[in-house]
Amino acid sequence: MGMFARAGAMVGALGLVASLALTGCGAEQKKQAEFVGGTAPATSATPGAAGTAAEPGTPAAPSGPPLTVSPADGGKNRPVSSEISAEVPGGGKVSSVTLAAANGGQVEGRLRADGSSWVPSKPLKYGTRYTATVTATGSDGTTSQGKSTFTTMAKPKSVISSGLYLFDDKTYGVAMPVVTEFHPGIPKKDRAAVQKRMFVQTDPPQPGAWHWVENGTQAYYRAPEYWKAGTTLTVRIALAGIPLSNGRYGNVDRAATAKIGRAFEMQVDNATKKMTVYEDGQVVRTLPVSLGKKKTPSSSGTMVVMEKKESTVFDTRDDPDPANRYVTEIDFAQRLTWGGEYIHAAPWSEHVQGRQNVSHGCVNVSMANARWLFGKTKVGDPITIKGTERKLTPGNGWTAWSQSWSEFVKGSAVPVPEAGEGSAF
């Protein structure tokens, strides 16, 4: 069939899920797990731990000059996204941080690996007084300490909405990018600050990078290559209370922990009109296909299965071209683009599959092959189509893999090392 229009997005408790109205098909050694956020990795108050302070015991009395802590002592109306930092002279390093609310409640957090700041594990509470105590150790072994008591701002009225296309305890394909969405889009001048608050943990550790779409409404995170099978992704998009230049603030933190499954990949060659299906590097099946005809070609490039519907209805009655208007019941539909390209069963084209392109842009397969494929795939599985008359448009779907790694990292708001970002914690 032909193309589909993108519908609105719906924010869930831990993620953002596309609410997709179907309107047509066609146009258009084991290391500790690592967190990545911006360029700087991060550990906890004591490297390798995740508490609020140094190891238990009576700390030595400070022997060095007092530290200047940020947020400043006496500060008011501080964002609930505030991180704790201190000026440490002479090449010293922060060794512990504690943060306590006025009621005595302790706040957990982690120190970034570069020592630049300590990140609370959850947003601070609005309109609350906190006291931070920072201890640092100098290169000569002396210890210094500083304290700051500050108050957070009231809850803002003007916020952005945000989402995360990832759900707890779900298993995804090896090409599943971490996708975040923002409405309105994040202004370019704010993206570096926002990106440094977007943390991705991979176990086993794998480098990665963020890439912003031009209008700032989405950012993708991926590795240089597909995720290793069995990888665990733990994501925190820590935007609650972060101030933006347009007068708005981040609305909430979003988090999810998900799993990457087996390596499953589909490759479609327009020259042969066949789909080769690989699982864990081995060919498991070859399927005849029919792609988009010349007037409504399928997109060439690497796409990701975004959504699966065992049965649905394609409704293109709002298409400006009367020849492209239809209402058709569809089985085993797997969305590849926002524009409406799908893999789906097409019994009406079985007689030409493997020989001729007759669709409105979708990948047509037989009913039997569609059922088999639907039972094998996961959201996040990659499909690469080559040799058609049109290239995949960036942003038309989860297009994180439509660019080379060297091009992808150019979309980061902060510099990215050649091999990708390391850990943030």
N, C-alpha and C positions, 0 to 999 in steps of 0.2 A: 504494500500500500504506500501511501505518500507521507508527507511530513506532518508534524504536530507542533502546535504553538505551546510555548511555556506558560504555565499557570503560576499562581502566586506561591509563596513559601509559607510554611506553617511551623512555628517554633514549638518544640516539645520541651519536656523538663530537662533533658540532657542533650538535646540535639535539635537540629532544624531539618525537617523533612519536607521535601517538595510535595505540595498538593497539586497533582498533575492532572489537569483536565485534558482529555485526549481529544484533539481537534483536527488531526490529520497526520499523514506520514509522508514526509518527503522533502519539502523545501528547506531549504536550509538544514682457647682458654676462656673461662667465662667472666667477663667484666661486669661490674655493677651497671645496671641499666642507667641510661643517661637521659637528661632533659635538655631540650634545645629551645632557646627563646632568643631571638635576635642573634647576635654573634656570641654572647657570653654564656658559657655553661654555668651550672650552679650546684653546690652541695649544701649541707645544712650547717647550722651554727658551728658545729665541729665537723670538719671534713669527713664525709662518709656517714654522718648521722643525720637525723631529721628532727631533732628536738628544738627547744627554744634557747638552750644555753649550752655551756661547756659540759664536760663529763662531771658526774656528781662528785662532791667533795668540797672542802673549804678552800676557796681560791686565795692565792697569795695577795697580800695587800699591794695596790698599785704603787709602783716605784717611779713611774715616768710622769710627764706632764698630762693634765687632763685632756681628753679628746673633745673635739667639737662635733656634736652629733646632729644629724638631720633626720627628720624634721627638727627645726630649731626649738630650743626650750621656750615654752610659753606660746608656741605657735597655735593659731586658731584656724578653723575652717580648712583643715588639711584634707585632701582627698582620701577616701577609704582604700584607694589603691596605693597609698604611700608605702615606700620601702625604706628601711632603716640603713643609714650609712654614716660613716665617720671619717674625718680627716686623720690619717695615721702617718706621722712624720717618720723620716729616716728609713724607709723601706720596710716598715713593720707591717703586720697583717692582723686583721681582726680575728680573734680566737673564739669569741662567744658573743651572742646577743640574746638578751631576754626582753620580752615585751609583755606588759601586763596592763589590763584595763583597770579602771578605778575601783571596780568591785573585787579586784584581786585575781580575776580570771587570766590565766596565762595563754598567750598566743603562740602557736607553733609556727615554724617557718624554716627557711633554708637560706644559706649564704650562697650567693652566686660564686662560681668557681674562680672567677677573676678577683673576688673580694670586693667588688664595687658596691654591693648592697646586699641586704638581707630581705628576703621576700616572704611575707606572711603567707601561710598555706591557704588561708581563706580571706575574703575581703574583711577589712575592719568594719566595725559597726558605725553607723551614722550618729553624730552628736554624742560622741563618747570620748572621755579623757583617757589617754594612755601614757605610760612611762616606759621609755626604752633605756636599757643599760647596755653599753657596748664596752667590751674589753678587748684590748689589742696587745700583741707581743712584738716588741721591737727586735731588730736584727741583733742587738746586744743582749737580748734576753729580758730586758726590762718590760714591765707591764704598765699599761695606761688604761684609764677608764673614763667614760663620759656618760652623762645622763641627760635625758630630755623628756619633759612632759608636754604633751600637745593634745589638742582636741580636734576631732574630725568634724567635717562640715555636716550640715543638715542634708537630708535626702534631696537631690536636685529634682526639679520639675521637668527639665528638658533632657531627654536621654535618646541615645540611638537604640535601635533593636538589633539583636545579633543572634547568630545561630551556629550550630555545629552539626555538620552532616556525618555524624558518627554516633553509634549507640552502644551502651554498656552491654557486655557479654555477647555481642554479635561477632560472627566470623565473616571476614571479607576476603576478596580476591587480592592477588599480589600487586595489582596496580591501583589499589584504593588510595587516593590522595586524602590527606586531611583537608577538608574544605570548610572554611568559615565564611559567613555571610553577614553583611552589615547594611542597615537601612536607616538613614541615608548612608552613602558611601563615605569611607574615611578620607578626609582631605590629605593630599600628598605630604604636606608639612607635618602631619600627625602620624604618618604610617610607621616611622622608625620607632617611636615611643610605644605605639600599639603592638608592633611586631615583637618587641622585647618582652611583652607580657603574654605572648602566645607560646606555651611550652609543650613540647612533644617529647615523650620518653619512648625509646625503642629498646626492646630486649629480645634478641641480642642487639647490642649497640650498632647503629648504622648512621652514617652522616646524612644530612638532608639540608633543605633550604626552603624558604617561603618565596612565593611569587604572587604579586598583586595584579589583578586585572586593572585595566586602565582607569575605570571610573571608581575604583576603590570599594566596590560592593562585595567583592569576594577576594579571598587569598587562598592559595593552595600550598600544601607542604608535601614534598616527596623526596625520595632518595635519588642518587644518581642513576641507579638501576631499580628494577622492581624490588619490593620488599622480599626478604628471605621468607620462605615458607615457614610457618610456625611463629613468626614474630608477634610480640605483644606490643600494641600501641597504647600508651597512656597519655591523654591529652588534657591540658587545662588552658582554656582561653580566658585569661584573668583580666577581664575588662571592667569589672564593676567599679564605678566611680572614677575611671580614668578621664581626666579633663581633655577636651578637644578644642581646637581653635575656633570652631564654629559655635561655641557657647554651649554645646551639648556635653554629656558625660556618657561613659559606658554604662549599660544597664545592669548586667549581671555577669557573674562568672559562669562558664559552662565547662563541663568535664565529662569524659568518657574513657573507659578502658575496653579495648576490643582486640580481637585476634585476627591474624592473617592465616588463611588456610593453605591448602596445597597450591602448587604452581599450575594454574590452568590458563591456557591462552588460545585464542582463535585467530587465524590468519586467513584473509580472503584475498584472492587474486582475481581481478577482473578479467585477465587474459584467459584463464582457465575456467572461470566462473565456478570455482570450488572453494570451500572452506576447509582448511586443515586444522584439526583440533588436537592440541597438545596437553598432556597432563604429566607433570613432573619431568618434562623434557622429552617424553615419548609420544609419537603420533598414536592417538587412540581411535580416530575416525576421520574420514574425508567425506564432506557433504556437498552435493551439488546445490548451487544457489542461483537466484536471479536477483540482480541488483537494479538500481534505478536506470530507467531509460535515458537517452541523451537529453531530453528536455527536462528531466527531473533526476539528475544523477545522484548516486550515493557519494558521500564524502570520503576522500582518501585521507588516511591518517590513523593515529592510534586513539581509540575511544575506550570508554570504560562502561560496563554495565551499570546503569544508575538506578534502575527500578525494574521489578519483575511483576507481571500480572498474568495469572493463568488464563483469565478471560477478561475481555474488555470490549469497548466499542470505539471505533475510530469514526469521528464525526467531523467532516470538513465542509460543512454547509456554509461556513463563513469565508471560504476561499474566494478571492476576487475573480478567479477564472472558473466559470461554470463547468468546464470540462473536468475540473479537479474536485468537484463537490460530490460527496458520497457519505453514506452511513453504513458501516460494515462491522459485523461482529468478528472479533479477532481472538485467536487462541495463542497462548504461550508467547506473549509479547514481552520483549526485553528492551527497555529504552536505552539509547546510546547518545542522543543529543537533546538539547532543549528544543531545537527546531523540529523534531519529530521523527528522526530516523530510529528505527527499531529492527531487531531480529524478530521474526514471527512466522507462524505457520501460514502458508498461502496455498491451500489446495487447488485454487484456480490457476496457479502458474506451475504446477508440478510437471506438466508436460513439456515445459521449456527450461526448467531449472537445470543448470549446467551447460546451457546452450545459448540463451538469449536473455537480455535484460528487459523487463517489462514493468518494474515497480515504479512507484512515485518517489523512490529514494531509500526505501527499506531493504533489508536483507531478507528475501523470501526463501524459506526452506519448506520441505514437505511437512505434512502433519506429523508423521512418525518421527522425522528427524528433529522437528521443533519440540516435540514432547521429550525426546531423549536429551536434547541440549538443555532444555529448561530444567530438567532434573539434575543436571551436572553443574550448572553455573551458579556463581554467587555474585552479589553486588560487589563491584570492584574488580571483576575479571576483565582483562584487556582483550580488545579485538582490534586488529590492524587490517585496514582495507587499502589495497594499492591498485593503481592503474586506472582510476576513474577520471572523469572530466572535471572534477571539482575537488579542491582541498578543504579540509576541515577548518572552519573559522574559529579562531581563538575565542574562548568563552561560550561557544555553542556546545554545552555539556561540560563535563569535568575534563577539560582539555589540558591537564597538567603534563601529559605525555606527548602532546603535539609538537613540542619543541625539544631540541637537543638540550643536554644539561647546561652547556655553556650559554645558551640563549635563555634558558629558564632562570638561571641565577641572576640575570640582569633585571629581573622583576622584583628582586628583594629590595627592601627599603634600607637595609644596612649591608655593608660589605660582607661577602661570603668567601671564605678560603676556597682555594681551587678544588679541594676534595670534598667540600661541604662543611657545614657548621658542626662543631663538636658539641659536647654536652653543655647544657645551660646550668645545671646544678651539679 
